[in-house]
Amino acid sequence: MDFATQPVLKVDQATIFQGIDPILSNVSFSVEQHEFVFLIGKTGSGKSSLLKTLYADLPLRSGKVEIAGFDLNKIKNNEVPFLRRKLGIIFQDFQLFNDRSIAENLAFVMKATGWKDKGKIKERMAEVLLLVGLNNSSSKMPHQLSGGEQQRVVIARALLNEPSILLADEPTGNLDPDVADGIFKLFQEINKKGTAVLMATHNHDLLRKYPYRVLKCEAGKLLDSQTHDVSFGSPY
């Protein structure tokens, strides 16, 4: 079996819960290693709950999910950090430590995920900051950066462990259109280098502009543009 051709994410007949209530049922889809996939749907339709299930923040109670080599049906609590090392998770609200410099923010994540060699930590940090265009910002505090620059730090943080897939929850939602476009182009560059991307978005201009595959949460189901005619309609 050639594992290089295996999907990085495979979901089979999963039910996604929001609290005690199922919000999506019979969810089945897969994402290949080099794919870029949009995840859309109105607020409250289950996008964030699906992403949280994929990175094991919410439990998988029904169905089967394999992601980055992990079986979420069998994953133990002490294995979740190892799963998250294989994933790049990008939030809309940044979740940076405001009392620490950019370098300290990145070093915290690296130490928490098993990096010990100070030289290698410094080297990898420089690599990811260069990749996102912030190679001169490591000593700055988050409040000294614009919103777009802070989002670039979040992307750099997500890339530290060379993830198999990026899970991005509305990464351009709080940004001006021009800044959002720059962030999106950065995601495209990362994808072209071989990292899969699953991006939740309300930005339907992106959907019209870029002909990537679309997954849509609607009326308790997940529709796939590969098999359904997915309309964009109102983003809210």
Summary of the structure (lengths in Angstrom):
residues: 236
radius of gyration: 17.5
end to end distance: 43.0
largest distance: 50.9
contacts: 714
relative contact order: 0.19
helix: 35%
strand: 25%
